[in-house]
Amino acid sequence: MRILSCVCLLTCVALTVACPPCIDCPCCMCGPNITVTMVVQNTLQRPMFEASTELEMPQRELIYFLQAAVAKDQHFHFTAEYYATPRVTGYFILSMNKIPGSTTDKTYWQILDNGIPTPLGVSQYVPKNGAVICFNYTTY
């Protein structure tokens, strides 16, 4: 994985869906086109919901798939906060569909890849072809 400059990263965000697959793309780190199914589910509290959408786009970090899901399906509305610390750098998902995680209720949006918790967050995790990525509202 290449380290991207801030300017390059901003360009990548702007070209999330438009950037064609390539090997040495000057705008961003693109991989081959892959198909990923995105799922969002809340079976914990009202309003309960589950939605899914399938995306085909260049392989890259999960945040780009989430942004594309938002553009394609209104059920993928999310809010996130960016952290830049020595230990953690990237986006943390605060809410999906206006349902926030809460330290009081001990709830959060867990990210699963084919039913297995991802070891990284949306800014670092790169799904593979055929992945089913689920944002599951759960407790800790």
N, CA, C and O atoms as CSV, one atom per row, in Angstrom:
chain,resi,resn,atom,element,x,y,z
A,1,MET,N,N,0.837,-1.175,0.000
A,1,MET,CA,C,0.000,0.000,0.000
A,1,MET,C,C,0.881,1.238,0.000
A,1,MET,O,O,1.842,1.323,0.765
A,2,ARG,N,N,0.556,2.192,-0.854
A,2,ARG,CA,C,1.303,3.436,-0.910
A,2,ARG,C,C,0.793,4.406,0.134
A,2,ARG,O,O,-0.384,4.381,0.493
A,3,ILE,N,N,1.680,5.263,0.622
A,3,ILE,CA,C,1.281,6.335,1.514
A,3,ILE,C,C,0.887,7.515,0.642
A,3,ILE,O,O,1.638,7.908,-0.251
A,4,LEU,N,N,-0.278,8.076,0.893
A,4,LEU,CA,C,-0.801,9.144,0.064
A,4,LEU,C,C,-0.639,10.484,0.744
A,4,LEU,O,O,-0.785,10.589,1.962
A,5,SER,N,N,-0.342,11.498,-0.024
A,5,SER,CA,C,-0.287,12.847,0.531
A,5,SER,C,C,-1.702,13.351,0.740
A,5,SER,O,O,-2.649,12.796,0.183
A,6,CYS,N,N,-1.855,14.409,1.545
A,6,CYS,CA,C,-3.171,14.994,1.805
A,6,CYS,C,C,-3.835,15.457,0.514
A,6,CYS,O,O,-5.037,15.257,0.336
A,7,VAL,N,N,-3.085,16.062,-0.376
A,7,VAL,CA,C,-3.649,16.541,-1.633
A,7,VAL,C,C,-4.132,15.369,-2.468
A,7,VAL,O,O,-5.219,15.416,-3.043
A,8,CYS,N,N,-3.335,14.329,-2.533
A,8,CYS,CA,C,-3.728,13.152,-3.298
A,8,CYS,C,C,-4.965,12.506,-2.682
A,8,CYS,O,O,-5.863,12.080,-3.408
A,9,LEU,N,N,-5.023,12.427,-1.349
A,9,LEU,CA,C,-6.168,11.831,-0.676
A,9,LEU,C,C,-7.433,12.622,-0.955
A,9,LEU,O,O,-8.490,12.030,-1.173
A,10,LEU,N,N,-7.350,13.953,-0.951
A,10,LEU,CA,C,-8.519,14.776,-1.271
A,10,LEU,C,C,-8.966,14.538,-2.709
A,10,LEU,O,O,-10.163,14.507,-2.994
A,11,THR,N,N,-8.024,14.374,-3.596
A,11,THR,CA,C,-8.359,14.069,-4.982
A,11,THR,C,C,-9.071,12.730,-5.065
A,11,THR,O,O,-10.043,12.580,-5.805
A,12,CYS,N,N,-8.585,11.761,-4.308
A,12,CYS,CA,C,-9.220,10.440,-4.291
A,12,CYS,C,C,-10.663,10.527,-3.831
A,12,CYS,O,O,-11.544,9.904,-4.424
A,13,VAL,N,N,-10.914,11.293,-2.779
A,13,VAL,CA,C,-12.272,11.443,-2.277
A,13,VAL,C,C,-13.160,12.023,-3.359
A,13,VAL,O,O,-14.285,11.562,-3.550
A,14,ALA,N,N,-12.672,13.028,-4.070
A,14,ALA,CA,C,-13.457,13.670,-5.131
A,14,ALA,C,C,-13.718,12.718,-6.291
A,14,ALA,O,O,-14.738,12.833,-6.971
A,15,LEU,N,N,-12.805,11.780,-6.522
A,15,LEU,CA,C,-12.930,10.873,-7.659
A,15,LEU,C,C,-13.340,9.465,-7.255
A,15,LEU,O,O,-13.082,8.516,-7.996
A,16,THR,N,N,-13.969,9.307,-6.102
A,16,THR,CA,C,-14.279,7.997,-5.552
A,16,THR,C,C,-14.878,7.035,-6.557
A,16,THR,O,O,-14.401,5.908,-6.691
A,17,VAL,N,N,-15.901,7.452,-7.260
A,17,VAL,CA,C,-16.565,6.560,-8.189
A,17,VAL,C,C,-16.001,6.707,-9.599
A,17,VAL,O,O,-16.051,5.763,-10.388
A,18,ALA,N,N,-15.467,7.879,-9.920
A,18,ALA,CA,C,-15.039,8.170,-11.281
A,18,ALA,C,C,-13.676,7.600,-11.650
A,18,ALA,O,O,-13.392,7.416,-12.834
A,19,CYS,N,N,-12.831,7.317,-10.675
A,19,CYS,CA,C,-11.466,6.867,-10.963
A,19,CYS,C,C,-11.500,5.459,-11.557
A,19,CYS,O,O,-11.989,4.536,-10.906
A,20,PRO,N,N,-10.990,5.272,-12.782
A,20,PRO,CA,C,-11.000,3.945,-13.397
A,20,PRO,C,C,-9.953,3.040,-12.753
A,20,PRO,O,O,-8.982,3.532,-12.179
A,21,PRO,N,N,-10.137,1.734,-12.841
A,21,PRO,CA,C,-9.135,0.832,-12.295
A,21,PRO,C,C,-7.811,1.003,-13.039
A,21,PRO,O,O,-7.785,1.218,-14.250
A,22,CYS,N,N,-6.733,0.903,-12.299
A,22,CYS,CA,C,-5.425,1.095,-12.916
A,22,CYS,C,C,-4.348,0.476,-12.044
A,22,CYS,O,O,-4.618,0.029,-10.929
A,23,ILE,N,N,-3.139,0.452,-12.554
A,23,ILE,CA,C,-2.014,-0.082,-11.791
A,23,ILE,C,C,-1.251,1.045,-11.116
A,23,ILE,O,O,-0.995,0.968,-9.914
A,24,ASP,N,N,-0.885,2.068,-11.835
A,24,ASP,CA,C,-0.150,3.197,-11.277
A,24,ASP,C,C,-0.912,4.492,-11.495
A,24,ASP,O,O,-0.415,5.406,-12.152
A,25,CYS,N,N,-2.104,4.572,-10.952
A,25,CYS,CA,C,-2.939,5.762,-11.115
A,25,CYS,C,C,-2.312,6.933,-10.371
A,25,CYS,O,O,-2.015,6.800,-9.184
A,26,PRO,N,N,-2.098,8.086,-11.026
A,26,PRO,CA,C,-1.494,9.227,-10.350
A,26,PRO,C,C,-2.429,9.882,-9.334
A,26,PRO,O,O,-1.970,10.632,-8.473
A,27,CYS,N,N,-3.739,9.608,-9.423
A,27,CYS,CA,C,-4.680,10.289,-8.533
A,27,CYS,C,C,-4.848,9.555,-7.215
A,27,CYS,O,O,-5.094,10.196,-6.193
A,28,CYS,N,N,-4.725,8.243,-7.199
A,28,CYS,CA,C,-5.028,7.495,-5.977
A,28,CYS,C,C,-4.568,6.049,-6.106
A,28,CYS,O,O,-4.007,5.644,-7.125
A,29,MET,N,N,-4.817,5.289,-5.062
A,29,MET,CA,C,-4.499,3.872,-5.087
A,29,MET,C,C,-5.740,3.104,-5.519
A,29,MET,O,O,-6.662,2.915,-4.726
A,30,CYS,N,N,-5.768,2.670,-6.749
A,30,CYS,CA,C,-6.904,1.920,-7.277
A,30,CYS,C,C,-6.466,0.493,-7.530
A,30,CYS,O,O,-5.337,0.231,-7.946
A,31,GLY,N,N,-7.365,-0.404,-7.276
A,31,GLY,CA,C,-7.108,-1.788,-7.621
A,31,GLY,C,C,-8.034,-2.189,-8.752
A,31,GLY,O,O,-8.685,-1.335,-9.354
A,32,PRO,N,N,-8.100,-3.473,-9.047
A,32,PRO,CA,C,-9.015,-3.932,-10.087
A,32,PRO,C,C,-10.465,-3.761,-9.627
A,32,PRO,O,O,-10.724,-3.650,-8.429
A,33,ASN,N,N,-11.398,-3.738,-10.559
A,33,ASN,CA,C,-12.804,-3.678,-10.166
A,33,ASN,C,C,-13.168,-4.933,-9.401
A,33,ASN,O,O,-12.809,-6.044,-9.794
A,34,ILE,N,N,-13.884,-4.746,-8.305
A,34,ILE,CA,C,-14.382,-5.860,-7.501
A,34,ILE,C,C,-15.853,-5.603,-7.196
A,34,ILE,O,O,-16.339,-4.479,-7.326
A,35,THR,N,N,-16.550,-6.651,-6.791
A,35,THR,CA,C,-17.944,-6.545,-6.382
A,35,THR,C,C,-18.024,-6.761,-4.886
A,35,THR,O,O,-17.523,-7.756,-4.363
A,36,VAL,N,N,-18.656,-5.823,-4.200
A,36,VAL,CA,C,-18.830,-5.889,-2.753
A,36,VAL,C,C,-20.303,-5.623,-2.436
A,36,VAL,O,O,-20.901,-4.699,-2.986
A,37,THR,N,N,-20.875,-6.421,-1.562
A,37,THR,CA,C,-22.234,-6.188,-1.084
A,37,THR,C,C,-22.140,-5.460,0.244
A,37,THR,O,O,-21.480,-5.922,1.175
A,38,MET,N,N,-22.803,-4.326,0.320
A,38,MET,CA,C,-22.826,-3.525,1.536
A,38,MET,C,C,-24.168,-3.748,2.233
A,38,MET,O,O,-25.221,-3.712,1.596
A,39,VAL,N,N,-24.122,-3.980,3.547
A,39,VAL,CA,C,-25.327,-4.212,4.347
A,39,VAL,C,C,-25.279,-3.291,5.547
A,39,VAL,O,O,-24.217,-3.082,6.133
A,40,VAL,N,N,-26.428,-2.737,5.918
A,40,VAL,CA,C,-26.551,-1.987,7.159
A,40,VAL,C,C,-27.736,-2.588,7.903
A,40,VAL,O,O,-28.812,-2.762,7.331
A,41,GLN,N,N,-27.534,-2.911,9.201
A,41,GLN,CA,C,-28.633,-3.529,9.943
A,41,GLN,C,C,-28.666,-3.069,11.389
A,41,GLN,O,O,-27.637,-2.912,12.046
A,42,ASN,N,N,-29.872,-2.861,11.850
A,42,ASN,CA,C,-30.131,-2.497,13.242
A,42,ASN,C,C,-31.286,-3.356,13.718
A,42,ASN,O,O,-32.434,-3.121,13.340
A,43,THR,N,N,-30.990,-4.353,14.547
A,43,THR,CA,C,-32.026,-5.194,15.151
A,43,THR,C,C,-32.062,-4.973,16.659
A,43,THR,O,O,-32.673,-5.743,17.399
A,44,LEU,N,N,-31.394,-3.902,17.102
A,44,LEU,CA,C,-31.223,-3.634,18.529
A,44,LEU,C,C,-32.284,-2.699,19.090
A,44,LEU,O,O,-32.799,-2.943,20.181
A,45,GLN,N,N,-32.617,-1.645,18.376
A,45,GLN,CA,C,-33.600,-0.681,18.885
A,45,GLN,C,C,-34.372,-0.069,17.723
A,45,GLN,O,O,-33.929,-0.108,16.575
A,46,ARG,N,N,-35.516,0.488,18.037
A,46,ARG,CA,C,-36.350,1.110,17.002
A,46,ARG,C,C,-35.758,2.431,16.561
A,46,ARG,O,O,-35.191,3.139,17.393
A,47,PRO,N,N,-35.859,2.795,15.306
A,47,PRO,CA,C,-36.453,2.030,14.205
A,47,PRO,C,C,-35.479,0.962,13.692
A,47,PRO,O,O,-34.345,1.267,13.321
A,48,MET,N,N,-35.937,-0.277,13.677
A,48,MET,CA,C,-35.102,-1.381,13.188
A,48,MET,C,C,-35.129,-1.382,11.666
A,48,MET,O,O,-36.134,-1.027,11.051
A,49,PHE,N,N,-34.016,-1.783,11.071
A,49,PHE,CA,C,-33.942,-1.801,9.614
A,49,PHE,C,C,-32.816,-2.705,9.161
A,49,PHE,O,O,-31.894,-3.015,9.915
A,50,GLU,N,N,-32.918,-3.117,7.910
A,50,GLU,CA,C,-31.831,-3.820,7.226
A,50,GLU,C,C,-31.946,-3.463,5.752
A,50,GLU,O,O,-33.030,-3.506,5.170
A,51,ALA,N,N,-30.824,-3.114,5.165
A,51,ALA,CA,C,-30.777,-2.781,3.745
A,51,ALA,C,C,-29.453,-3.271,3.180
A,51,ALA,O,O,-28.465,-3.404,3.904
A,52,SER,N,N,-29.445,-3.537,1.886
A,52,SER,CA,C,-28.196,-3.941,1.247
A,52,SER,C,C,-28.152,-3.388,-0.173
A,52,SER,O,O,-29.179,-3.116,-0.794
A,53,THR,N,N,-26.943,-3.235,-0.655
A,53,THR,CA,C,-26.724,-2.803,-2.032
A,53,THR,C,C,-25.421,-3.416,-2.522
A,53,THR,O,O,-24.473,-3.589,-1.756
A,54,GLU,N,N,-25.390,-3.739,-3.796
A,54,GLU,CA,C,-24.190,-4.321,-4.392
A,54,GLU,C,C,-23.463,-3.251,-5.190
A,54,GLU,O,O,-24.078,-2.493,-5.939
A,55,LEU,N,N,-22.161,-3.199,-5.022
A,55,LEU,CA,C,-21.335,-2.203,-5.696
A,55,LEU,C,C,-20.240,-2.888,-6.499
A,55,LEU,O,O,-19.664,-3.884,-6.062
A,56,GLU,N,N,-19.963,-2.346,-7.670
A,56,GLU,CA,C,-18.795,-2.787,-8.436
A,56,GLU,C,C,-17.960,-1.547,-8.691
A,56,GLU,O,O,-18.406,-0.607,-9.348
A,57,MET,N,N,-16.745,-1.555,-8.166
A,57,MET,CA,C,-15.860,-0.409,-8.297
A,57,MET,C,C,-14.426,-0.839,-8.022
A,57,MET,O,O,-14.196,-1.973,-7.604
A,58,PRO,N,N,-13.454,0.047,-8.249
A,58,PRO,CA,C,-12.059,-0.324,-8.007
A,58,PRO,C,C,-11.819,-0.695,-6.538
A,58,PRO,O,O,-12.376,-0.076,-5.631
A,59,GLN,N,N,-10.999,-1.693,-6.325
A,59,GLN,CA,C,-10.666,-2.127,-4.974
A,59,GLN,C,C,-9.882,-1.026,-4.279
A,59,GLN,O,O,-8.881,-0.531,-4.797
A,60,ARG,N,N,-10.350,-0.656,-3.108
A,60,ARG,CA,C,-9.703,0.381,-2.299
A,60,ARG,C,C,-10.279,0.326,-0.897
A,60,ARG,O,O,-11.028,-0.597,-0.575
A,61,GLU,N,N,-9.950,1.284,-0.067
A,61,GLU,CA,C,-10.374,1.286,1.319
A,61,GLU,C,C,-11.899,1.326,1.426
A,61,GLU,O,O,-12.583,1.873,0.561
A,62,LEU,N,N,-12.411,0.744,2.492
A,62,LEU,CA,C,-13.848,0.591,2.724
A,62,LEU,C,C,-14.609,1.915,2.724
A,62,LEU,O,O,-15.766,1.946,2.305
A,63,ILE,N,N,-14.001,3.004,3.179
A,63,ILE,CA,C,-14.691,4.293,3.220
A,63,ILE,C,C,-15.211,4.672,1.835
A,63,ILE,O,O,-16.275,5.282,1.730
A,64,TYR,N,N,-14.484,4.324,0.771
A,64,TYR,CA,C,-14.910,4.645,-0.585
A,64,TYR,C,C,-16.149,3.831,-0.986
A,64,TYR,O,O,-17.024,4.333,-1.692
A,65,PHE,N,N,-16.216,2.583,-0.537
A,65,PHE,CA,C,-17.405,1.768,-0.803
A,65,PHE,C,C,-18.606,2.326,-0.036
A,65,PHE,O,O,-19.723,2.343,-0.553
A,66,LEU,N,N,-18.374,2.776,1.184
A,66,LEU,CA,C,-19.460,3.353,1.970
A,66,LEU,C,C,-19.969,4.633,1.309
A,66,LEU,O,O,-21.177,4.863,1.258
A,67,GLN,N,N,-19.069,5.460,0.808
A,67,GLN,CA,C,-19.482,6.677,0.105
A,67,GLN,C,C,-20.285,6.333,-1.151
A,67,GLN,O,O,-21.281,6.994,-1.447
A,68,ALA,N,N,-19.867,5.318,-1.881
A,68,ALA,CA,C,-20.598,4.912,-3.082
A,68,ALA,C,C,-21.971,4.342,-2.713
A,68,ALA,O,O,-22.942,4.545,-3.442
A,69,ALA,N,N,-22.054,3.631,-1.586
A,69,ALA,CA,C,-23.339,3.093,-1.131
A,69,ALA,C,C,-24.308,4.227,-0.805
A,69,ALA,O,O,-25.497,4.127,-1.107
A,70,VAL,N,N,-23.817,5.293,-0.199
A,70,VAL,CA,C,-24.646,6.460,0.107
A,70,VAL,C,C,-25.197,7.070,-1.177
A,70,VAL,O,O,-26.364,7.456,-1.236
A,71,ALA,N,N,-24.362,7.154,-2.193
A,71,ALA,CA,C,-24.792,7.742,-3.464
A,71,ALA,C,C,-25.836,6.870,-4.156
A,71,ALA,O,O,-26.661,7.373,-4.919
A,72,LYS,N,N,-25.801,5.573,-3.893
A,72,LYS,CA,C,-26.695,4.638,-4.581
A,72,LYS,C,C,-27.981,4.358,-3.809
A,72,LYS,O,O,-29.026,4.138,-4.421
A,73,ASP,N,N,-27.925,4.362,-2.482
A,73,ASP,CA,C,-29.065,3.918,-1.669
A,73,ASP,C,C,-29.197,4.796,-0.424
A,73,ASP,O,O,-28.249,4.921,0.350
A,74,GLN,N,N,-30.354,5.395,-0.233
A,74,GLN,CA,C,-30.589,6.297,0.899
A,74,GLN,C,C,-30.477,5.612,2.259
A,74,GLN,O,O,-30.372,6.301,3.274
A,75,HIS,N,N,-30.495,4.296,2.312
A,75,HIS,CA,C,-30.381,3.575,3.585
A,75,HIS,C,C,-28.959,3.547,4.136
A,75,HIS,O,O,-28.723,2.990,5.208
A,76,PHE,N,N,-28.018,4.138,3.418
A,76,PHE,CA,C,-26.626,4.125,3.859
A,76,PHE,C,C,-26.136,5.499,4.305
A,76,PHE,O,O,-24.948,5.801,4.198
A,77,HIS,N,N,-27.040,6.323,4.800
A,77,HIS,CA,C,-26.651,7.624,5.345
A,77,HIS,C,C,-25.772,7.379,6.580
A,77,HIS,O,O,-26.115,6.560,7.432
A,78,PHE,N,N,-24.653,8.082,6.675
A,78,PHE,CA,C,-23.789,7.902,7.848
A,78,PHE,C,C,-23.143,9.215,8.239
A,78,PHE,O,O,-23.056,10.149,7.442
A,79,THR,N,N,-22.689,9.267,9.494
A,79,THR,CA,C,-21.839,10.359,9.955
A,79,THR,C,C,-20.567,9.721,10.500
A,79,THR,O,O,-20.578,8.606,11.020
A,80,ALA,N,N,-19.474,10.461,10.365
A,80,ALA,CA,C,-18.179,9.953,10.810
A,80,ALA,C,C,-17.351,11.103,11.352
A,80,ALA,O,O,-17.582,12.267,11.024
A,81,GLU,N,N,-16.395,10.759,12.179
A,81,GLU,CA,C,-15.465,11.750,12.696
A,81,GLU,C,C,-14.050,11.290,12.348
A,81,GLU,O,O,-13.719,10.109,12.451
A,82,TYR,N,N,-13.235,12.241,11.940
A,82,TYR,CA,C,-11.859,11.912,11.550
A,82,TYR,C,C,-10.933,12.086,12.752
A,82,TYR,O,O,-10.980,13.108,13.437
A,83,TYR,N,N,-10.098,11.092,13.001
A,83,TYR,CA,C,-9.111,11.129,14.078
A,83,TYR,C,C,-7.714,11.072,13.475
A,83,TYR,O,O,-7.459,10.296,12.554
A,84,ALA,N,N,-6.825,11.882,13.990
A,84,ALA,CA,C,-5.421,11.858,13.554
A,84,ALA,C,C,-4.561,11.936,14.805
A,84,ALA,O,O,-4.210,13.019,15.273
A,85,THR,N,N,-4.231,10.773,15.333
A,85,THR,CA,C,-3.388,10.668,16.523
A,85,THR,C,C,-2.242,9.714,16.205
A,85,THR,O,O,-2.279,9.040,15.175
A,86,PRO,N,N,-1.238,9.641,17.052
A,86,PRO,CA,C,-0.148,8.692,16.787
A,86,PRO,C,C,-0.623,7.232,16.703
A,86,PRO,O,O,-0.021,6.432,15.988
A,87,ARG,N,N,-1.689,6.883,17.424
A,87,ARG,CA,C,-2.175,5.498,17.428
A,87,ARG,C,C,-3.253,5.224,16.393
A,87,ARG,O,O,-3.313,4.130,15.832
A,88,VAL,N,N,-4.105,6.210,16.135
A,88,VAL,CA,C,-5.255,6.002,15.257
A,88,VAL,C,C,-5.362,7.151,14.266
A,88,VAL,O,O,-5.352,8.319,14.654
A,89,THR,N,N,-5.464,6.818,12.999
A,89,THR,CA,C,-5.704,7.829,11.978
A,89,THR,C,C,-6.780,7.304,11.044
A,89,THR,O,O,-6.651,6.223,10.470
A,90,GLY,N,N,-7.834,8.077,10.901
A,90,GLY,CA,C,-8.896,7.686,9.988
A,90,GLY,C,C,-10.263,8.023,10.531
A,90,GLY,O,O,-10.402,8.642,11.586
A,91,TYR,N,N,-11.277,7.598,9.782
A,91,TYR,CA,C,-12.662,7.891,10.141
A,91,TYR,C,C,-13.225,6.855,11.098
A,91,TYR,O,O,-12.946,5.662,10.982
A,92,PHE,N,N,-14.024,7.332,12.049
A,92,PHE,CA,C,-14.767,6.483,12.970
A,92,PHE,C,C,-16.242,6.724,12.685
A,92,PHE,O,O,-16.699,7.868,12.706
A,93,ILE,N,N,-16.986,5.667,12.421
A,93,ILE,CA,C,-18.413,5.795,12.113
A,93,ILE,C,C,-19.173,6.107,13.390
A,93,ILE,O,O,-19.186,5.313,14.331
A,94,LEU,N,N,-19.811,7.281,13.412
A,94,LEU,CA,C,-20.584,7.718,14.579
A,94,LEU,C,C,-22.025,7.244,14.517
A,94,LEU,O,O,-22.588,6.822,15.527
A,95,SER,N,N,-22.632,7.313,13.317
A,95,SER,CA,C,-24.032,6.901,13.182
A,95,SER,C,C,-24.297,6.375,11.780
A,95,SER,O,O,-23.595,6.703,10.824
A,96,MET,N,N,-25.314,5.566,11.692
A,96,MET,CA,C,-25.839,5.101,10.410
A,96,MET,C,C,-27.338,5.346,10.475
A,96,MET,O,O,-27.993,4.969,11.446
A,97,ASN,N,N,-27.881,5.981,9.434
A,97,ASN,CA,C,-29.319,6.248,9.363
A,97,ASN,C,C,-29.853,6.934,10.616
A,97,ASN,O,O,-30.934,6.613,11.109
A,98,LYS,N,N,-29.071,7.885,11.116
A,98,LYS,CA,C,-29.413,8.713,12.273
A,98,LYS,C,C,-29.478,7.941,13.593
A,98,LYS,O,O,-30.035,8.437,14.572
A,99,ILE,N,N,-28.913,6.731,13.623
A,99,ILE,CA,C,-28.819,5.954,14.864
A,99,ILE,C,C,-27.359,6.016,15.313
A,99,ILE,O,O,-26.495,5.388,14.702
A,100,PRO,N,N,-27.079,6.782,16.397
A,100,PRO,CA,C,-25.686,6.916,16.841
A,100,PRO,C,C,-25.275,5.820,17.820
A,100,PRO,O,O,-26.100,5.255,18.537
A,101,GLY,N,N,-23.975,5.539,17.825
A,101,GLY,CA,C,-23.423,4.720,18.892
A,101,GLY,C,C,-23.449,5.545,20.171
A,101,GLY,O,O,-23.496,6.774,20.116
A,102,SER,N,N,-23.420,4.881,21.323
A,102,SER,CA,C,-23.544,5.593,22.592
A,102,SER,C,C,-22.718,4.912,23.680
A,102,SER,O,O,-22.811,3.700,23.875
A,103,THR,N,N,-21.917,5.698,24.380
A,103,THR,CA,C,-21.177,5.127,25.516
A,103,THR,C,C,-22.129,4.833,26.669
A,103,THR,O,O,-21.887,3.905,27.442
A,104,THR,N,N,-23.196,5.598,26.798
A,104,THR,CA,C,-24.200,5.351,27.849
A,104,THR,C,C,-24.886,4.010,27.638
A,104,THR,O,O,-25.020,3.213,28.567
A,105,ASP,N,N,-25.319,3.771,26.397
A,105,ASP,CA,C,-25.998,2.506,26.070
A,105,ASP,C,C,-25.021,1.399,25.692
A,105,ASP,O,O,-25.418,0.249,25.505
A,106,LYS,N,N,-23.729,1.754,25.578
A,106,LYS,CA,C,-22.689,0.817,25.153
A,106,LYS,C,C,-23.013,0.206,23.786
A,106,LYS,O,O,-22.951,-1.010,23.601
A,107,THR,N,N,-23.359,1.076,22.838
A,107,THR,CA,C,-23.676,0.640,21.481
A,107,THR,C,C,-22.681,1.245,20.490
A,107,THR,O,O,-22.094,2.297,20.745
A,108,TYR,N,N,-22.502,0.568,19.365
A,108,TYR,CA,C,-21.632,1.066,18.303
A,108,TYR,C,C,-21.966,0.345,17.007
A,108,TYR,O,O,-22.701,-0.643,16.993
A,109,TRP,N,N,-21.404,0.867,15.909
A,109,TRP,CA,C,-21.581,0.255,14.597
A,109,TRP,C,C,-20.381,-0.647,14.308
A,109,TRP,O,O,-19.304,-0.174,13.947
A,110,GLN,N,N,-20.587,-1.938,14.473
A,110,GLN,CA,C,-19.549,-2.933,14.233
A,110,GLN,C,C,-19.460,-3.203,12.729
A,110,GLN,O,O,-20.478,-3.255,12.039
A,111,ILE,N,N,-18.236,-3.374,12.233
A,111,ILE,CA,C,-18.033,-3.667,10.814
A,111,ILE,C,C,-17.631,-5.134,10.681
A,111,ILE,O,O,-16.640,-5.578,11.261
A,112,LEU,N,N,-18.420,-5.874,9.905
A,112,LEU,CA,C,-18.170,-7.289,9.684
A,112,LEU,C,C,-17.894,-7.539,8.205
A,112,LEU,O,O,-18.525,-6.931,7.339
A,113,ASP,N,N,-16.965,-8.422,7.922
A,113,ASP,CA,C,-16.694,-8.867,6.553
A,113,ASP,C,C,-17.025,-10.348,6.504
A,113,ASP,O,O,-16.329,-11.168,7.103
A,114,ASN,N,N,-18.087,-10.685,5.790
A,114,ASN,CA,C,-18.573,-12.067,5.733
A,114,ASN,C,C,-18.762,-12.645,7.138
A,114,ASN,O,O,-18.413,-13.795,7.403
A,115,GLY,N,N,-19.326,-11.819,8.039
A,115,GLY,CA,C,-19.653,-12.250,9.394
A,115,GLY,C,C,-18.515,-12.164,10.393
A,115,GLY,O,O,-18.718,-12.467,11.569
A,116,ILE,N,N,-17.332,-11.764,9.971
A,116,ILE,CA,C,-16.164,-11.693,10.854
A,116,ILE,C,C,-15.800,-10.223,11.084
A,116,ILE,O,O,-15.684,-9.464,10.122
A,117,PRO,N,N,-15.618,-9.807,12.352
A,117,PRO,CA,C,-15.237,-8.408,12.612
A,117,PRO,C,C,-13.951,-8.041,11.873
A,117,PRO,O,O,-12.986,-8.805,11.869
A,118,THR,N,N,-13.953,-6.863,11.250
A,118,THR,CA,C,-12.763,-6.417,10.531
A,118,THR,C,C,-11.689,-5.988,11.535
A,118,THR,O,O,-12.016,-5.417,12.575
A,119,PRO,N,N,-10.424,-6.253,11.240
A,119,PRO,CA,C,-9.346,-5.872,12.151
A,119,PRO,C,C,-8.998,-4.384,12.063
A,119,PRO,O,O,-8.264,-3.860,12.902
A,120,LEU,N,N,-9.536,-3.702,11.032
A,120,LEU,CA,C,-9.242,-2.289,10.810
A,120,LEU,C,C,-10.546,-1.538,10.579
A,120,LEU,O,O,-11.588,-2.148,10.338
A,121,GLY,N,N,-10.484,-0.216,10.653
A,121,GLY,CA,C,-11.656,0.611,10.428
A,121,GLY,C,C,-11.871,0.928,8.957
A,121,GLY,O,O,-11.173,0.405,8.089
A,122,VAL,N,N,-12.850,1.796,8.686
A,122,VAL,CA,C,-13.233,2.104,7.310
A,122,VAL,C,C,-12.137,2.791,6.505
A,122,VAL,O,O,-12.127,2.700,5.277
A,123,SER,N,N,-11.224,3.470,7.166
A,123,SER,CA,C,-10.160,4.184,6.444
A,123,SER,C,C,-8.996,3.283,6.047
A,123,SER,O,O,-8.234,3.635,5.147
A,124,GLN,N,N,-8.840,2.139,6.692
A,124,GLN,CA,C,-7.715,1.252,6.406
A,124,GLN,C,C,-8.116,-0.097,5.811
A,124,GLN,O,O,-7.330,-0.707,5.087
A,125,TYR,N,N,-9.320,-0.567,6.105
A,125,TYR,CA,C,-9.718,-1.905,5.657
A,125,TYR,C,C,-10.022,-1.914,4.163
A,125,TYR,O,O,-10.775,-1.070,3.678
A,126,VAL,N,N,-9.442,-2.864,3.434
A,126,VAL,CA,C,-9.659,-3.006,1.995
A,126,VAL,C,C,-10.370,-4.339,1.756
A,126,VAL,O,O,-9.768,-5.401,1.911
A,127,PRO,N,N,-11.662,-4.282,1.377
A,127,PRO,CA,C,-12.388,-5.533,1.134
A,127,PRO,C,C,-11.907,-6.243,-0.124
A,127,PRO,O,O,-11.352,-5.629,-1.034
A,128,LYS,N,N,-12.133,-7.543,-0.150
A,128,LYS,CA,C,-11.771,-8.359,-1.307
A,128,LYS,C,C,-13.013,-8.594,-2.165
A,128,LYS,O,O,-14.139,-8.365,-1.723
A,129,ASN,N,N,-12.794,-9.050,-3.388
A,129,ASN,CA,C,-13.894,-9.339,-4.297
A,129,ASN,C,C,-14.856,-10.349,-3.661
A,129,ASN,O,O,-14.427,-11.359,-3.103
A,130,GLY,N,N,-16.149,-10.065,-3.751
A,130,GLY,CA,C,-17.163,-10.959,-3.210
A,130,GLY,C,C,-17.482,-10.734,-1.741
A,130,GLY,O,O,-18.332,-11.428,-1.184
A,131,ALA,N,N,-16.823,-9.785,-1.110
A,131,ALA,CA,C,-17.048,-9.524,0.314
A,131,ALA,C,C,-18.473,-9.042,0.556
A,131,ALA,O,O,-19.068,-8.349,-0.269
A,132,VAL,N,N,-19.000,-9.430,1.711
A,132,VAL,CA,C,-20.264,-8.897,2.196
A,132,VAL,C,C,-19.908,-8.110,3.458
A,132,VAL,O,O,-19.621,-8.687,4.507
A,133,ILE,N,N,-19.933,-6.781,3.333
A,133,ILE,CA,C,-19.562,-5.907,4.439
A,133,ILE,C,C,-20.838,-5.461,5.140
A,133,ILE,O,O,-21.729,-4.876,4.524
A,134,CYS,N,N,-20.912,-5.743,6.430
A,134,CYS,CA,C,-22.107,-5.413,7.206
A,134,CYS,C,C,-21.765,-4.404,8.297
A,134,CYS,O,O,-20.850,-4.620,9.091
A,135,PHE,N,N,-22.505,-3.307,8.326
A,135,PHE,CA,C,-22.447,-2.355,9.426
A,135,PHE,C,C,-23.575,-2.740,10.345
A,135,PHE,O,O,-24.743,-2.492,10.046
A,136,ASN,N,N,-23.228,-3.353,11.481
A,136,ASN,CA,C,-24.202,-3.938,12.394
A,136,ASN,C,C,-24.232,-3.147,13.699
A,136,ASN,O,O,-23.210,-2.992,14.367
A,137,TYR,N,N,-25.406,-2.656,14.049
A,137,TYR,CA,C,-25.578,-1.912,15.289
A,137,TYR,C,C,-25.609,-2.921,16.432
A,137,TYR,O,O,-26.473,-3.798,16.453
A,138,THR,N,N,-24.685,-2.811,17.377
A,138,THR,CA,C,-24.556,-3.814,18.422
A,138,THR,C,C,-24.083,-3.183,19.735
A,138,THR,O,O,-23.871,-1.973,19.818
A,139,THR,N,N,-23.923,-4.020,20.747
A,139,THR,CA,C,-23.467,-3.557,22.064
A,139,THR,C,C,-22.086,-4.138,22.369
A,139,THR,O,O,-21.640,-5.109,21.757
A,140,TYR,N,N,-21.429,-3.498,23.344
A,140,TYR,CA,C,-20.142,-4.028,23.819
A,140,TYR,C,C,-20.206,-4.263,25.309
A,140,TYR,O,O,-19.226,-4.708,25.906
